[in-house]
């Protein structure tokens, strides 16, 4: 139950949920917004570029750039801060920066266009596969979460449901936090994913237990004294002040939960990560289908469609993960093992 002072605060800030997290403030902001607008008009999903520009916008402000020009010194100073980015991530960020520089050059702002770095097409990370017992413990622990402060931008109301959603459906966190009320069709047991990494839409099925969790969350959320929460275009998952839930917030709370379950945190880039819920779902689902007698050639396209992959090659590495976690399935994985596990 909310305290009277908290309710008063929320009512005074009833328009907070309308704020734009991508409200860039640096001298490069007009060009960032212009590039995003053009690419969105062409049908591209720009969520990853938006988050990079938010990061780069803060760097530009701290750097003290006065003129709207991307210089060699600015780029080199930024590169020195990216010591924790893996090769794939750094390449993507540099690509976004190159696109911005070219866009500015076309509009009369002569800017430095950097050379894209080389990187090996390697994920460089071994996903942590949660066991089914660990997932049950995580669900139970998330249900016992309590607020640690009286801050109104606390996302705790959405965390238990989000964890269940990510594992049950295999959604990416960016897809989950972008869901709007109009996308949730619990009466027909599916969620419409519009903002996908690959720019494609898909329908994600919702099981009965997840449906109950979503309904429970929506019931509590709708009791918040905020206007617009139930409007069709409003984000489905929100903080207590009605603003959107960020991916980093969900990850921080998820890490607290699994540590309480006795699962050790190995550090940055070693996990477990929030994205490992997606890997765990894929492995558990594939193992279940194979155990039930389905051929792996039949199971892969089903799993691929559920995960939102556009190519089966993006899904095939889950066969190796599944056989690593469930070695007893090796004999049931048909001749595909001859390709994945070549005989010496």
C-alpha positions as CSV (number, residue, x, y, z in Angstrom):
1,X,0.0,0.0,0.0
2,X,1.4,3.4,-1.0
3,X,1.9,6.1,1.6
4,X,0.0,9.4,1.2
5,X,3.2,11.3,0.6
6,X,4.1,9.0,-2.2
7,X,0.7,9.3,-3.9
8,X,1.0,13.1,-3.6
9,X,4.4,13.0,-5.3
10,X,3.1,10.8,-8.1
11,X,0.1,13.0,-8.8
12,X,2.3,16.1,-9.0
13,X,4.4,14.2,-11.5
14,X,1.7,12.6,-13.5
15,X,3.2,13.7,-16.8
16,X,6.7,12.2,-16.0
17,X,5.9,9.0,-18.0
18,X,5.8,11.2,-21.2
19,X,9.5,12.1,-20.8
20,X,11.8,11.0,-23.6
21,X,14.8,9.0,-22.5
22,X,16.4,9.8,-25.8
23,X,16.3,13.5,-25.3
24,X,19.9,14.3,-26.5
25,X,21.4,17.5,-25.1
26,X,24.8,17.9,-26.8
27,X,25.6,20.1,-29.8
28,X,25.4,17.0,-32.0
29,X,21.8,16.3,-30.9
30,X,20.1,17.8,-34.0
31,X,22.1,15.5,-36.3
32,X,21.5,12.4,-34.1
33,X,17.8,13.0,-34.3
34,X,17.9,13.8,-38.0
35,X,19.8,10.5,-38.8
36,X,17.4,8.5,-36.6
37,X,14.3,10.1,-38.2
38,X,15.6,9.2,-41.8
39,X,16.4,5.6,-41.0
40,X,13.1,5.1,-39.1
41,X,11.2,6.5,-42.1
42,X,12.9,3.7,-44.2
43,X,11.6,1.1,-41.8
44,X,14.7,0.4,-39.7
45,X,14.4,-0.4,-36.0
46,X,16.7,2.1,-34.4
47,X,16.6,1.1,-30.7
48,X,20.3,0.1,-30.6
49,X,21.5,3.2,-32.3
50,X,19.4,5.4,-30.0
51,X,21.0,3.8,-27.0
52,X,24.5,4.3,-28.5
53,X,23.7,8.0,-29.3
54,X,22.6,8.4,-25.7
55,X,25.9,7.1,-24.5
56,X,27.9,9.2,-27.0
57,X,25.8,12.3,-26.3
58,X,26.8,12.2,-22.6
59,X,30.5,11.7,-23.7
60,X,30.3,14.7,-26.0
61,X,28.9,16.9,-23.2
62,X,31.6,15.8,-20.8
63,X,34.2,16.3,-23.5
64,X,33.1,19.9,-23.8
65,X,32.5,20.0,-27.6
66,X,31.3,23.5,-28.6
67,X,31.0,23.2,-32.3
68,X,28.8,20.6,-34.0
69,X,31.7,18.8,-35.8
70,X,33.1,15.3,-35.2
71,X,36.8,15.7,-35.0
72,X,39.7,13.2,-35.0
73,X,40.6,14.2,-31.5
74,X,37.0,13.6,-30.3
75,X,36.9,10.2,-31.9
76,X,40.3,9.2,-30.5
77,X,39.3,10.4,-27.0
78,X,36.0,8.4,-27.2
79,X,37.9,5.2,-28.4
80,X,40.1,5.3,-25.3
81,X,37.0,5.0,-23.1
82,X,35.8,1.8,-24.8
83,X,38.2,-0.6,-23.1
84,X,35.4,-3.0,-21.9
85,X,33.6,-3.3,-25.3
86,X,34.0,-6.6,-27.1
87,X,35.0,-6.6,-30.8
88,X,31.5,-7.0,-32.0
89,X,30.1,-4.2,-29.8
90,X,32.9,-1.8,-30.6
91,X,32.4,-2.4,-34.4
92,X,28.7,-1.7,-34.1
93,X,29.3,1.5,-32.2
94,X,31.9,2.7,-34.6
95,X,29.6,2.0,-37.5
96,X,26.9,4.2,-35.9
97,X,29.5,6.9,-35.4
98,X,30.6,6.7,-39.1
99,X,27.0,7.0,-40.2
100,X,26.5,10.1,-38.1
101,X,29.7,11.6,-39.5
102,X,28.7,11.0,-43.1
103,X,25.2,12.4,-42.4
104,X,26.8,15.6,-40.9
105,X,29.2,15.9,-43.9
106,X,26.2,15.8,-46.3
107,X,24.8,18.7,-44.4
108,X,27.8,20.9,-44.6
109,X,29.5,20.0,-41.3
110,X,32.9,18.6,-42.3
111,X,33.5,15.7,-39.9
112,X,36.1,13.0,-39.4
113,X,35.0,9.6,-40.8
114,X,36.9,6.9,-38.9
115,X,38.0,3.6,-40.3
116,X,36.0,0.7,-39.0
117,X,37.9,-1.6,-36.7
118,X,38.4,-5.3,-37.7
119,X,37.1,-8.0,-35.5
120,X,36.6,-11.8,-35.6
121,X,33.1,-12.9,-36.1
122,X,33.1,-14.7,-32.8
123,X,30.7,-14.2,-29.9
124,X,33.6,-14.5,-27.5
125,X,31.2,-15.5,-24.7
126,X,29.9,-18.8,-23.4
127,X,26.3,-18.4,-22.3
128,X,25.4,-19.5,-18.8
129,X,22.6,-22.0,-19.0
130,X,20.4,-21.9,-15.9
131,X,19.1,-25.3,-14.8
132,X,15.4,-25.8,-14.4
133,X,15.8,-26.0,-10.6
134,X,17.7,-22.7,-10.6
135,X,15.0,-21.1,-12.7
136,X,12.4,-22.2,-10.2
137,X,14.5,-20.7,-7.4
138,X,14.8,-17.5,-9.3
139,X,11.1,-17.3,-9.8
140,X,10.4,-17.8,-6.1
141,X,13.1,-15.3,-5.0
142,X,11.8,-12.7,-7.4
143,X,8.4,-13.0,-5.8
144,X,9.9,-12.1,-2.5
145,X,11.5,-8.9,-3.7
146,X,11.0,-5.8,-1.5
147,X,11.6,-2.1,-2.1
148,X,15.0,-0.9,-0.9
149,X,14.2,2.8,-1.2
150,X,11.3,5.2,-1.5
151,X,12.4,6.4,-4.9
152,X,9.5,6.8,-7.3
153,X,11.5,5.6,-10.3
154,X,11.7,2.1,-8.8
155,X,11.1,-0.7,-11.3
156,X,10.4,-3.4,-8.7
157,X,6.7,-3.7,-9.6
158,X,7.7,-5.1,-13.1
159,X,10.8,-7.2,-12.3
160,X,9.1,-10.5,-11.3
161,X,6.9,-10.5,-14.3
162,X,9.7,-9.5,-16.7
163,X,11.9,-12.3,-15.5
164,X,9.2,-14.8,-16.1
165,X,8.4,-13.3,-19.5
166,X,12.0,-13.4,-20.7
167,X,12.5,-17.0,-19.8
168,X,9.1,-18.2,-20.9
169,X,9.2,-16.6,-24.4
170,X,12.9,-16.1,-25.0
171,X,12.4,-12.4,-25.8
172,X,15.3,-10.1,-25.9
173,X,15.2,-7.5,-23.1
174,X,14.9,-4.6,-25.6
175,X,11.9,-6.4,-27.1
176,X,10.2,-6.9,-23.7
177,X,10.5,-3.4,-22.4
178,X,9.2,-2.0,-25.8
179,X,5.9,-3.9,-25.5
180,X,2.9,-1.6,-25.4
181,X,-0.6,-2.2,-24.0
182,X,-2.0,-2.7,-27.5
183,X,0.5,-5.5,-28.1
184,X,-0.6,-7.7,-25.2
185,X,-3.5,-10.0,-26.2
186,X,-4.0,-12.2,-23.1
187,X,-7.5,-13.2,-24.2
188,X,-5.9,-14.9,-27.2
189,X,-2.7,-15.9,-25.4
190,X,-0.1,-14.0,-27.4
191,X,2.0,-10.9,-27.5
192,X,2.7,-8.9,-30.7
193,X,6.4,-8.0,-30.9
194,X,6.8,-5.0,-33.2
195,X,10.3,-3.7,-32.4
196,X,12.6,-6.6,-33.1
197,X,16.3,-6.7,-33.5
198,X,16.0,-7.9,-37.1
199,X,13.3,-5.4,-38.0
200,X,10.6,-8.1,-38.3
201,X,7.4,-8.5,-36.4
202,X,6.2,-11.8,-34.8
203,X,3.6,-13.2,-32.5
204,X,4.8,-14.8,-29.3
205,X,2.6,-17.4,-27.5
206,X,1.8,-17.0,-23.8
207,X,1.3,-20.0,-21.6
208,X,-1.2,-20.1,-18.8
209,X,1.2,-19.5,-16.0
210,X,2.8,-16.6,-17.8
211,X,-0.7,-15.2,-18.5
212,X,-1.5,-15.3,-14.8
213,X,1.7,-13.4,-14.0
214,X,1.0,-10.8,-16.7
215,X,-2.6,-10.3,-15.4
216,X,-1.4,-10.0,-11.9
217,X,1.2,-7.4,-12.8
218,X,-1.3,-5.4,-14.9
219,X,-3.8,-5.4,-12.0
220,X,-1.2,-3.9,-9.6
221,X,0.1,-1.5,-12.2
222,X,-3.4,-0.1,-13.0
223,X,-3.8,0.8,-9.4
224,X,-1.0,3.4,-9.6
225,X,-2.6,6.9,-9.5
226,X,-1.2,7.9,-12.9
227,X,-3.0,9.0,-16.0
228,X,-2.6,7.2,-19.3
229,X,-1.3,3.9,-17.9
230,X,-4.0,1.9,-19.6
231,X,-4.0,3.8,-22.9
232,X,-3.3,1.5,-25.9
233,X,0.0,3.2,-26.9
234,X,1.4,3.3,-23.4
235,X,4.3,1.0,-22.5
236,X,3.2,-2.1,-20.7
237,X,6.1,-2.4,-18.3
238,X,6.7,0.8,-16.2
239,X,8.3,2.0,-13.0
240,X,6.3,3.3,-10.1
241,X,6.3,6.8,-11.6
242,X,5.0,5.6,-14.9
243,X,8.2,5.9,-16.8
244,X,9.7,3.1,-19.0
245,X,11.8,0.4,-17.5
246,X,15.4,0.3,-18.8
247,X,17.4,-2.8,-19.6
248,X,20.2,-2.0,-17.2
249,X,17.6,-1.7,-14.3
250,X,16.2,-5.1,-15.1
251,X,19.7,-6.6,-15.2
252,X,20.7,-5.1,-11.9
253,X,17.7,-6.5,-10.1
254,X,18.0,-9.9,-11.9
255,X,21.6,-10.1,-10.7
256,X,20.5,-9.5,-7.1
257,X,17.9,-12.2,-7.4
258,X,20.2,-15.0,-8.8
259,X,23.0,-14.1,-6.3
260,X,20.4,-14.7,-3.5
261,X,19.7,-18.1,-5.1
262,X,23.4,-19.0,-4.6
263,X,24.4,-18.5,-8.2
264,X,27.7,-16.6,-8.3
265,X,28.3,-13.5,-10.3
266,X,31.5,-13.9,-12.3
267,X,32.0,-10.3,-13.2
268,X,31.5,-8.1,-16.3
269,X,31.5,-10.0,-19.6
270,X,31.5,-13.3,-17.7
271,X,27.9,-13.3,-16.4
272,X,25.5,-14.7,-15.9
273,X,23.8,-12.1,-18.0
274,X,20.1,-11.2,-18.4
275,X,20.4,-12.4,-22.0
276,X,21.3,-15.9,-20.7
277,X,17.6,-16.3,-19.9
278,X,17.0,-16.4,-23.6
279,X,19.8,-19.0,-24.1
280,X,18.4,-21.1,-21.2
281,X,14.9,-21.0,-22.7
282,X,16.2,-22.1,-26.1
283,X,18.2,-25.0,-24.6
284,X,15.4,-26.2,-22.3
285,X,12.9,-26.0,-25.1
286,X,15.0,-27.9,-27.6
287,X,15.9,-30.6,-25.0
288,X,12.2,-31.0,-24.3
289,X,11.2,-31.3,-27.9
290,X,13.9,-33.9,-28.6
291,X,13.0,-35.9,-25.4
292,X,9.5,-36.0,-26.7
293,X,10.7,-37.7,-29.9
294,X,10.8,-34.7,-32.3
295,X,13.6,-34.8,-34.8
296,X,16.1,-31.9,-34.4
297,X,15.5,-30.9,-38.1
298,X,11.8,-30.3,-37.2
299,X,12.5,-28.7,-33.9
300,X,15.0,-26.1,-35.1
301,X,12.6,-24.1,-37.4
302,X,10.0,-24.0,-34.6
303,X,12.6,-22.7,-32.1
304,X,14.0,-20.3,-34.7
305,X,10.5,-18.7,-35.3
306,X,9.9,-18.4,-31.6
307,X,13.3,-16.6,-31.0
308,X,12.7,-14.3,-34.0
309,X,15.7,-15.4,-36.0
310,X,15.7,-14.8,-39.7
311,X,18.1,-17.6,-40.5
312,X,18.4,-21.1,-39.1
313,X,22.2,-20.6,-38.8
314,X,21.4,-18.2,-36.0
315,X,19.6,-21.0,-34.1
316,X,21.9,-24.0,-34.9
317,X,24.5,-23.2,-32.1
318,X,21.7,-24.0,-29.6
319,X,22.1,-27.6,-30.6
320,X,25.7,-27.6,-29.4
321,X,24.6,-25.9,-26.1
322,X,21.8,-28.4,-25.6
323,X,24.0,-31.4,-26.2
324,X,26.6,-29.9,-23.8
325,X,24.0,-29.5,-21.1
326,X,22.1,-32.8,-21.8
327,X,24.8,-35.3,-23.1
328,X,22.2,-38.1,-23.0
329,X,20.5,-36.5,-26.0
330,X,23.5,-37.0,-28.3
331,X,22.1,-40.2,-29.6
332,X,18.7,-38.6,-30.3
333,X,20.0,-35.6,-32.3
334,X,20.0,-37.5,-35.6
335,X,22.7,-37.2,-38.2
336,X,23.1,-33.5,-37.5
337,X,25.6,-34.5,-34.9
338,X,27.9,-35.7,-37.6
339,X,28.1,-32.1,-38.8
340,X,28.3,-30.4,-35.4
341,X,30.5,-33.1,-33.8
342,X,32.6,-34.4,-36.7
343,X,34.2,-37.8,-36.0
344,X,38.0,-37.8,-36.0
